């Protein structure tokens, strides 16, 4: 039963990635700077983030704990996954400046569905289907993926911190971000997360990892483009040479 559900879930994630990538160029997800009426009931943003993200660390931890062939590679995988998701689930919601702003319930439900599918395929796939012996730690896939994941993690969390500090110092209002990677791209937090999960895909060298990386790009790339356009529309002095999400490219 698990293997059939696994294959179906993988197919759904890849399918959703294509659909989301197309739709988000026309309809920005209605939260944050793109929040607007007409999307039904809402909850506070901080609570929304906790609900949305929780399935990922829970399911990953479940499949790790129920695995009967764990070794140091699996411990590294779970620690890296939880480093991202425990922060995103239990720390970020209380740090963000807009934690009391409305967040549509329908968007929360869509995110929960994705995170259940994603937590399932990565947890079941990485800890129950794929085989990694201790020598995997010295493979080019693990080393390259680890470097990418760690780099993306640092970029993502640093960008979050700088954005929250900036918003808190400006009464929660949007202003032009300055300094660091913000001099090159409008959304280093999205860039970092894309790099992070591309690293995971290479590090695990798995279909679930690839599915997550593809969906992350499909979800965040259009939003980064929309955010870049939003900044340009709302700030006449927005730096003309700054790109949207990939330094020096786009």
Backbone as numpy.savetxt, mean C-alpha at the origin, in Angstrom:
# Nx Ny Nz CAx CAy CAz Cx Cy Cz
-9.80 -27.66 -1.07 -10.62 -26.45 -1.07 -9.76 -25.19 -1.07
-8.72 -25.19 -0.23 -7.86 -24.02 -0.13 -7.23 -23.66 -1.47
-6.77 -24.70 -2.21 -6.07 -24.43 -3.46 -7.01 -23.82 -4.50
-8.27 -24.26 -4.53 -9.24 -23.69 -5.47 -9.56 -22.24 -5.10
-9.71 -21.98 -3.82 -9.98 -20.63 -3.36 -8.77 -19.73 -3.61
-7.60 -20.30 -3.45 -6.35 -19.58 -3.71 -6.28 -19.15 -5.17
-6.54 -20.07 -6.08 -6.48 -19.76 -7.52 -7.53 -18.73 -7.90
-8.74 -18.86 -7.34 -9.80 -17.90 -7.62 -9.43 -16.52 -7.09
-8.87 -16.47 -5.89 -8.49 -15.19 -5.29 -7.40 -14.49 -6.09
-6.43 -15.26 -6.57 -5.38 -14.68 -7.41 -5.97 -14.08 -8.68
-6.87 -14.82 -9.29 -7.52 -14.33 -10.53 -8.29 -13.04 -10.26
-8.98 -12.99 -9.13 -9.75 -11.80 -8.78 -8.83 -10.60 -8.56
-7.71 -10.80 -7.89 -6.80 -9.68 -7.63 -6.26 -9.11 -8.93
-5.82 -9.98 -9.84 -5.32 -9.50 -11.13 -6.44 -8.80 -11.91
-7.65 -9.37 -11.86 -8.78 -8.76 -12.56 -9.15 -7.41 -11.96
-9.19 -7.34 -10.63 -9.49 -6.06 -9.97 -8.42 -5.01 -10.30
-7.18 -5.45 -10.44 -6.11 -4.51 -10.74 -6.37 -3.80 -12.07
-6.77 -4.56 -13.07 -7.06 -3.97 -14.38 -8.23 -3.00 -14.27
-9.29 -3.43 -13.60 -10.49 -2.60 -13.45 -10.19 -1.33 -12.68
-9.50 -1.46 -11.56 -9.17 -0.31 -10.71 -8.27 0.68 -11.45
-7.29 0.17 -12.17 -6.35 1.02 -12.89 -7.08 1.91 -13.89
-8.06 1.36 -14.56 -8.83 2.13 -15.55 -9.77 3.11 -14.86
-10.54 2.64 -13.89 -11.55 3.47 -13.25 -10.96 4.67 -12.50
-9.83 4.46 -11.84 -9.28 5.53 -11.01 -8.74 6.71 -11.81
-8.54 6.53 -13.10 -8.16 7.67 -13.93 -9.35 8.59 -14.20
-10.56 8.03 -14.02 -11.78 8.80 -14.27 -12.51 9.17 -12.99
-12.40 8.31 -11.97 -13.12 8.54 -10.71 -12.14 8.36 -9.55
-11.51 9.44 -9.08 -10.60 9.32 -7.93 -11.33 8.78 -6.71
-10.70 7.86 -6.00 -11.32 7.30 -4.78 -11.67 8.45 -3.83
-12.93 8.47 -3.33 -13.44 9.63 -2.57 -13.01 9.68 -1.11
-11.73 9.88 -0.87 -11.25 10.12 0.50 -10.11 11.12 0.42
-9.75 11.69 1.57 -8.69 12.69 1.59 -9.08 13.92 0.80
-8.18 14.41 -0.02 -8.44 15.62 -0.79 -9.52 15.43 -1.84
-9.89 14.19 -2.12 -10.91 13.91 -3.13 -12.25 13.52 -2.51
-12.40 13.73 -1.20 -13.65 13.41 -0.53 -14.77 14.28 -1.09
-15.91 13.67 -1.38 -17.05 14.40 -1.92 -18.34 13.66 -1.55
-19.45 14.37 -1.67 -20.75 13.79 -1.32 -21.19 12.78 -2.38
-22.19 11.97 -1.98 -22.78 11.05 -2.94 -22.26 9.63 -2.83
-21.48 9.34 -1.78 -20.92 8.01 -1.63 -21.48 7.29 -0.40
-22.62 7.75 0.09 -23.29 7.07 1.18 -22.69 7.38 2.54
-23.02 6.56 3.55 -22.57 6.81 4.93 -21.05 6.72 5.03
-20.54 7.36 6.07 -19.09 7.38 6.27 -18.75 7.11 7.73
-17.49 6.81 7.99 -16.96 6.68 9.35 -15.74 7.57 9.44
-15.23 7.77 10.63 -14.03 8.57 10.79 -12.84 7.86 10.13
-11.99 8.66 9.52 -10.88 8.11 8.75 -9.98 7.19 9.58
-9.69 7.56 10.82 -8.83 6.74 11.66 -9.38 5.35 11.86
-10.69 5.26 12.17 -11.34 3.97 12.34 -11.37 3.20 11.03
-11.61 3.91 9.94 -11.67 3.28 8.62 -10.35 2.57 8.31
-9.23 3.24 8.57 -7.94 2.64 8.28 -7.70 1.38 9.10
-8.10 1.39 10.36 -7.92 0.21 11.20 -8.73 -0.96 10.67
-9.98 -0.70 10.29 -10.85 -1.76 9.79 -10.32 -2.31 8.47
-9.92 -1.40 7.58 -9.48 -1.81 6.25 -8.22 -2.67 6.30
-7.26 -2.27 7.11 -5.95 -2.90 7.07 -5.85 -4.17 7.91
-6.73 -4.33 8.89 -6.61 -5.44 9.84 -6.55 -6.83 9.20
-7.34 -7.13 8.16 -7.28 -8.49 7.59 -5.89 -8.91 7.12
-5.09 -7.97 6.65 -3.77 -8.32 6.12 -2.83 -8.88 7.18
-2.59 -8.18 8.29 -1.71 -8.78 9.31 -2.32 -10.01 9.97
-3.64 -10.01 10.14 -4.30 -11.15 10.80 -4.15 -12.42 9.98
-4.48 -12.35 8.69 -4.42 -13.55 7.85 -2.97 -14.00 7.63
-2.07 -13.04 7.46 -0.67 -13.42 7.27 -0.15 -14.12 8.52
-0.46 -13.59 9.69 -0.02 -14.21 10.94 -0.64 -15.60 11.11
-1.91 -15.74 10.74 -2.60 -17.04 10.86 -1.90 -18.11 10.03
-1.62 -17.80 8.76 -1.00 -18.81 7.90 0.46 -19.06 8.29
1.11 -18.07 8.84 2.47 -18.28 9.35 2.44 -19.23 10.54
1.54 -18.99 11.47 1.47 -19.80 12.69 1.03 -21.23 12.39
0.22 -21.42 11.36 -0.27 -22.76 11.04 0.65 -23.52 10.09
1.71 -22.87 9.63 2.67 -23.54 8.76 3.50 -24.54 9.57
3.77 -25.69 8.98 4.51 -26.74 9.70 5.97 -26.82 9.23
6.38 -25.96 8.32 7.75 -26.06 7.79 8.46 -24.70 7.84
8.32 -24.02 8.95 8.92 -22.69 9.07 10.43 -22.77 9.25
11.13 -21.79 8.66 12.55 -21.62 8.91 12.84 -20.12 8.95
14.10 -19.73 8.99 14.45 -18.33 9.16 13.91 -17.45 8.04
13.79 -18.01 6.83 13.26 -17.24 5.70 11.82 -16.81 5.99
11.03 -17.74 6.48 9.63 -17.43 6.78 9.51 -16.41 7.91
10.42 -16.48 8.87 10.41 -15.49 9.96 10.73 -14.09 9.42
11.66 -14.02 8.49 11.98 -12.72 7.89 10.77 -12.19 7.12
10.12 -13.07 6.36 8.95 -12.65 5.58 7.84 -12.09 6.49
7.53 -12.81 7.56 6.43 -12.36 8.42 6.80 -11.07 9.14
8.06 -10.94 9.55 8.48 -9.71 10.24 8.39 -8.50 9.31
8.75 -8.68 8.06 8.69 -7.56 7.12 7.25 -7.18 6.80
6.40 -8.18 6.62 4.99 -7.91 6.35 4.35 -7.18 7.53
4.60 -7.69 8.73 4.00 -7.08 9.92 4.58 -5.71 10.22
5.84 -5.49 9.87 6.43 -4.16 10.07 5.62 -3.11 9.33
5.17 -3.45 8.14 4.35 -2.51 7.37 2.93 -2.44 7.93
2.32 -3.61 8.13 0.89 -3.61 8.41 0.52 -3.32 9.86
1.36 -3.63 10.79 1.04 -3.24 12.17 1.11 -1.72 12.31
2.08 -1.12 11.62 2.15 0.34 11.59 0.91 0.92 10.92
0.56 0.36 9.76 -0.56 0.91 8.98 -1.89 0.69 9.70
-2.01 -0.37 10.48 -3.27 -0.70 11.14 -3.43 -0.02 12.50
-2.36 0.02 13.28 -2.50 0.45 14.67 -1.76 1.73 15.04
-0.90 2.23 14.18 -0.16 3.46 14.49 -0.58 4.61 13.59
-0.54 4.39 12.29 -0.90 5.43 11.32 -2.28 6.04 11.56
-3.32 5.23 11.86 -4.64 5.82 12.07 -4.70 6.87 13.17
-3.80 6.76 14.16 -3.80 7.71 15.27 -2.86 8.88 15.04
-2.04 8.79 14.00 -1.07 9.84 13.72 -1.53 10.80 12.63
-2.36 10.32 11.71 -2.74 11.13 10.57 -3.55 12.36 11.02
-3.28 13.48 10.38 -3.94 14.72 10.77 -5.43 14.70 10.46
-5.82 13.93 9.45 -7.23 13.89 9.06 -7.99 12.70 9.61
-7.55 12.18 10.77 -8.14 10.96 11.31 -9.61 11.10 11.69
-10.08 12.34 11.87 -11.49 12.53 12.24 -12.36 12.89 11.03
-11.73 12.99 9.87 -12.50 13.33 8.67 -13.30 12.14 8.18
-14.38 12.37 7.43 -15.22 11.26 6.97 -14.54 10.39 5.92
-14.85 9.12 5.96 -14.31 8.15 5.00 -15.48 7.24 4.60
-15.83 7.18 3.32 -17.01 6.42 2.89 -16.94 4.94 3.26
-18.04 4.44 3.81 -18.12 3.04 4.20 -17.94 2.12 2.99
-18.45 2.52 1.84 -18.34 1.67 0.65 -16.89 1.48 0.25
-16.05 2.49 0.44 -14.63 2.37 0.13 -13.95 1.46 1.16
-14.38 1.57 2.42 -13.86 0.68 3.47 -14.15 -0.77 3.12
-15.38 -1.05 2.69 -15.77 -2.42 2.36 -14.97 -2.96 1.18
-14.76 -2.13 0.17 -13.97 -2.57 -0.99 -12.54 -2.89 -0.56
-11.98 -2.05 0.32 -10.62 -2.28 0.79 -10.52 -3.54 1.64
-11.55 -3.80 2.45 -11.57 -5.02 3.27 -11.57 -6.25 2.37
-12.39 -6.22 1.32 -12.45 -7.35 0.39 -11.08 -7.61 -0.23
-10.43 -6.52 -0.68 -9.10 -6.71 -1.27 -8.12 -7.26 -0.25
-8.11 -6.71 0.94 -7.12 -7.14 1.95 -7.36 -8.56 2.43
-8.61 -9.01 2.42 -8.89 -10.41 2.74 -8.31 -11.31 1.64
-8.57 -10.95 0.38 -8.04 -11.74 -0.73 -6.51 -11.72 -0.72
-5.95 -10.56 -0.53 -4.50 -10.41 -0.58 -3.80 -11.08 0.60
-4.36 -10.91 1.79 -3.79 -11.58 2.95 -3.86 -13.09 2.83
-4.96 -13.57 2.22 -5.12 -15.01 2.04 -4.11 -15.58 1.05
-4.01 -14.96 -0.15 -3.12 -15.55 -1.17 -1.65 -15.44 -0.76
-1.27 -14.33 -0.13 0.12 -14.20 0.29 0.43 -15.10 1.48
-0.48 -15.16 2.44 -0.25 -16.02 3.60 -0.24 -17.49 3.24
-1.26 -17.93 2.52 -1.36 -19.34 2.13 -0.27 -19.70 1.13
-0.03 -18.80 0.17 0.96 -19.08 -0.85 2.37 -19.13 -0.30
2.77 -18.08 0.39 4.16 -17.97 0.87 4.47 -18.99 1.97
3.52 -19.25 2.87 3.80 -20.11 4.01 3.34 -21.56 3.85
2.52 -21.84 2.83 2.00 -23.21 2.69 2.27 -23.83 1.32
2.42 -23.04 0.29 2.60 -23.61 -1.05 4.03 -23.52 -1.55
4.62 -22.33 -1.41 5.98 -22.14 -1.91 6.98 -22.69 -0.91
8.10 -23.16 -1.44 9.13 -23.74 -0.60 10.38 -22.85 -0.60
10.84 -22.49 0.57 12.04 -21.68 0.72 12.95 -22.34 1.75
14.14 -22.77 1.33 15.08 -23.27 2.33 16.00 -22.13 2.77
16.88 -22.42 3.70 17.71 -21.37 4.29 18.62 -20.69 3.27
18.96 -21.40 2.21 19.84 -20.83 1.19 19.17 -19.70 0.41
17.82 -19.60 0.53 17.09 -18.53 -0.16 17.57 -17.15 0.29
18.04 -17.07 1.53 18.54 -15.79 2.05 19.71 -15.24 1.24
20.40 -16.12 0.51 21.58 -15.70 -0.26 21.30 -15.68 -1.76
20.04 -15.85 -2.13 19.67 -15.81 -3.55 19.59 -14.36 -4.02
19.77 -14.15 -5.33 19.67 -12.78 -5.85 18.26 -12.24 -5.68
17.25 -13.12 -5.74 15.87 -12.66 -5.58 15.65 -12.09 -4.18
16.11 -12.83 -3.17 15.90 -12.36 -1.81 16.67 -11.07 -1.56
17.92 -11.03 -1.97 18.75 -9.85 -1.70 18.21 -8.62 -2.41
17.92 -8.75 -3.71 17.39 -7.61 -4.47 16.03 -7.18 -3.93
15.17 -8.17 -3.64 13.85 -7.85 -3.13 13.90 -7.20 -1.76
14.80 -7.70 -0.91 14.95 -7.14 0.44 15.38 -5.67 0.37
16.34 -5.38 -0.50 16.82 -4.00 -0.64 15.70 -3.09 -1.12
14.93 -3.56 -2.11 13.82 -2.77 -2.62 12.74 -2.57 -1.55
12.40 -3.66 -0.86 11.37 -3.57 0.17 11.79 -2.59 1.26
13.01 -2.73 1.75 13.49 -1.85 2.83 13.54 -0.40 2.36
13.98 -0.17 1.12 14.04 1.19 0.59 12.65 1.79 0.48
11.72 1.00 -0.07 10.35 1.48 -0.20 9.69 1.73 1.14
9.96 0.85 2.10 9.43 1.00 3.46 9.89 2.32 4.07
11.18 2.59 3.97 11.74 3.82 4.55 11.16 5.05 3.85
11.08 5.01 2.53 10.53 6.14 1.78 9.07 6.37 2.15
8.29 5.30 2.21 6.87 5.41 2.52 6.63 5.98 3.91
7.32 5.45 4.90 7.10 5.90 6.28 7.65 7.31 6.51
8.78 7.62 5.86 9.35 8.97 5.99 8.41 9.99 5.36
7.86 9.67 4.19 6.92 10.58 3.52 5.67 10.78 4.37
5.14 9.70 4.95 3.98 9.81 5.84 4.27 10.77 6.98
5.44 10.59 7.60 5.81 11.41 8.75 5.94 12.88 8.37
6.58 13.14 7.24 6.76 14.52 6.80 5.43 15.17 6.43
4.55 14.41 5.79 3.23 14.95 5.42 2.40 15.26 6.66
2.42 14.35 7.64 1.66 14.58 8.86 2.20 15.78 9.63
3.51 15.89 9.69 4.13 17.04 10.37 3.75 18.34 9.67
3.77 18.32 8.36 3.43 19.51 7.58 1.98 19.91 7.80
1.08 18.94 7.76 -0.35 19.23 7.94 -0.64 19.71 9.37
0.00 19.08 10.35 -0.22 19.47 11.75 0.25 20.89 12.01
1.29 21.32 11.31 1.82 22.67 11.48 1.07 23.71 10.67
0.08 23.27 9.91 -0.71 24.20 9.08 -2.21 23.99 9.29
-2.58 23.67 10.54 -3.99 23.53 10.95 -4.75 22.54 10.09
-4.05 21.49 9.62 -4.72 20.47 8.84 -4.98 20.86 7.40
-4.52 22.03 6.99 -4.76 22.49 5.62 -3.69 21.94 4.68
-4.07 21.82 3.41 -3.11 21.37 2.41 -2.20 22.52 2.01
-0.91 22.25 1.97 0.08 23.23 1.52 1.04 22.50 0.58
1.90 23.25 -0.07 2.87 22.63 -0.99 3.98 21.96 -0.18
4.15 20.65 -0.31 5.24 19.97 0.39 6.59 20.42 -0.18
7.57 20.58 0.69 8.89 21.02 0.26 9.96 20.09 0.84
11.09 20.04 0.15 12.24 19.31 0.66 12.19 17.82 0.38
13.36 17.18 0.55 13.51 15.73 0.43 12.98 15.27 -0.94
12.32 14.12 -1.02 11.81 13.62 -2.31 10.67 14.44 -2.85
10.06 15.28 -2.00 8.97 16.13 -2.47 9.46 17.14 -3.51
10.75 17.39 -3.57 11.30 18.28 -4.59 11.25 17.64 -5.97
11.11 16.30 -6.00 11.15 15.58 -7.27 9.79 15.02 -7.68
8.99 14.59 -6.70 7.67 14.02 -6.99 6.64 14.50 -5.97
5.39 14.54 -6.40 4.32 15.00 -5.52 3.92 13.96 -4.48
4.13 12.67 -4.78 3.64 11.61 -3.90 4.71 10.57 -3.59
5.75 10.95 -2.82 6.77 9.95 -2.47 6.22 8.81 -1.63
5.13 9.05 -0.88 4.55 7.97 -0.09 3.99 6.87 -1.00
3.36 7.26 -2.11 2.88 6.26 -3.07 4.04 5.58 -3.78
5.03 6.36 -4.17 6.22 5.81 -4.82 6.87 4.78 -3.91
7.02 5.11 -2.63 7.64 4.20 -1.68 6.88 2.91 -1.55
5.55 2.99 -1.50 4.76 1.78 -1.33 4.81 0.90 -2.58
4.84 1.51 -3.75 4.98 0.73 -4.98 6.32 0.00 -4.99
7.40 0.70 -4.64 8.73 0.08 -4.58 8.74 -1.05 -3.55
8.12 -0.79 -2.41 8.09 -1.76 -1.31 7.50 -3.09 -1.75
6.33 -3.04 -2.39 5.67 -4.29 -2.73 6.21 -4.92 -4.00
6.90 -4.13 -4.84 7.67 -4.74 -5.93 8.82 -5.54 -5.32
9.41 -5.00 -4.24 10.45 -5.73 -3.53 9.93 -7.03 -2.95
8.74 -6.99 -2.38 8.12 -8.21 -1.83 7.91 -9.25 -2.93
7.46 -8.82 -4.10 7.23 -9.73 -5.21 8.53 -10.43 -5.62
9.62 -9.67 -5.67 10.91 -10.25 -6.06 11.46 -11.12 -4.94
11.34 -10.65 -3.71 11.89 -11.36 -2.56 11.24 -12.73 -2.36
9.92 -12.80 -2.57 9.21 -14.07 -2.43 9.17 -14.83 -3.74
9.38 -14.13 -4.85 9.37 -14.72 -6.19 8.13 -15.59 -6.36
6.99 -14.99 -6.07 5.74 -15.74 -6.02 4.64 -15.03 -6.80
3.64 -15.78 -7.22 2.48 -15.19 -7.88 1.69 -14.28 -6.94
1.49 -14.65 -5.66 0.80 -13.73 -4.76 1.56 -12.40 -4.60
2.88 -12.47 -4.53 3.67 -11.25 -4.43 3.53 -10.40 -5.67
3.54 -11.05 -6.84 3.37 -10.32 -8.09 1.98 -9.69 -8.16
0.96 -10.44 -7.75 -0.42 -9.91 -7.76 -0.52 -8.67 -6.89
0.10 -8.70 -5.72 0.04 -7.56 -4.82 0.77 -6.36 -5.42
1.93 -6.59 -6.01 2.69 -5.49 -6.62 1.90 -4.86 -7.77
1.29 -5.70 -8.60 0.51 -5.20 -9.74 -0.68 -4.39 -9.24
-1.38 -4.90 -8.22 -2.54 -4.17 -7.70 -2.12 -2.87 -7.04
-1.01 -2.90 -6.31 -0.53 -1.67 -5.66 -0.27 -0.59 -6.69
0.40 -0.95 -7.78 0.66 0.01 -8.84 -0.65 0.49 -9.46
-1.56 -0.44 -9.73 -2.84 -0.08 -10.35 -3.66 0.84 -9.47
-3.55 0.70 -8.17 -4.31 1.51 -7.24 -3.67 2.87 -6.97
-2.34 2.89 -6.81 -1.67 4.11 -6.37 -1.17 5.00 -7.50
-0.82 4.42 -8.62 -0.32 5.25 -9.73 -1.38 6.25 -10.21
-2.63 5.82 -10.50 -3.64 6.81 -10.91 -3.92 7.84 -9.83
-3.89 7.44 -8.55 -4.15 8.41 -7.48 -3.02 9.43 -7.40
-1.80 8.97 -7.61 -0.67 9.90 -7.61 -0.79 10.91 -8.75
-1.21 10.45 -9.90 -1.42 11.35 -11.03 -2.51 12.36 -10.71
-3.61 11.89 -10.11 -4.72 12.78 -9.74 -4.28 13.78 -8.68
-3.49 13.33 -7.70 -3.00 14.24 -6.66 -2.10 15.32 -7.25
-1.26 14.93 -8.18 -0.36 15.88 -8.84 -1.17 16.96 -9.57
-2.20 16.53 -10.28 -3.06 17.49 -10.99 -3.79 18.40 -10.00
-4.22 17.82 -8.87 -4.93 18.59 -7.84 -4.03 19.69 -7.29
-2.79 19.36 -6.98 -1.85 20.37 -6.48 -1.65 21.48 -7.51
-1.50 21.12 -8.75 -1.28 22.11 -9.80 -2.49 23.04 -9.96
-3.68 22.47 -9.77 -4.91 23.26 -9.92 -5.12 24.20 -8.73
-4.66 23.80 -7.54 -4.94 24.56 -6.34 -3.81 25.49 -5.89
-2.62 25.33 -6.49 -1.49 26.18 -6.12 -0.83 26.71 -7.39
-0.99 27.99 -7.63 -0.42 28.60 -8.83 1.10 28.54 -8.87
1.71 28.50 -7.69 3.17 28.48 -7.62 3.73 27.07 -7.42
2.94 26.06 -7.76 3.41 24.70 -7.60 4.61 24.46 -8.53
5.70 23.85 -8.03 6.91 23.68 -8.84 6.65 22.99 -10.17
7.02 23.65 -11.25 6.70 23.14 -12.59 7.52 21.91 -12.97
8.70 21.77 -12.39 9.55 20.63 -12.75 9.28 19.37 -11.95
8.41 19.46 -10.96 8.13 18.31 -10.11 7.26 17.29 -10.84
7.62 16.01 -10.77 6.85 14.95 -11.39 5.79 14.44 -10.41
4.97 13.49 -10.87 3.87 13.00 -10.04 4.30 11.91 -9.07
4.93 10.86 -9.60 5.18 9.71 -8.73 6.51 9.01 -8.98
7.06 9.10 -10.19 8.35 8.48 -10.49 9.36 9.58 -10.80
10.38 9.76 -9.96 11.33 10.87 -10.16 11.90 10.94 -11.58
11.87 12.16 -12.13 12.42 12.48 -13.45 11.66 11.87 -14.62
10.61 11.11 -14.35 9.91 10.40 -15.44 8.46 10.86 -15.59
7.66 10.65 -14.55 6.24 11.01 -14.65 5.69 11.37 -13.28
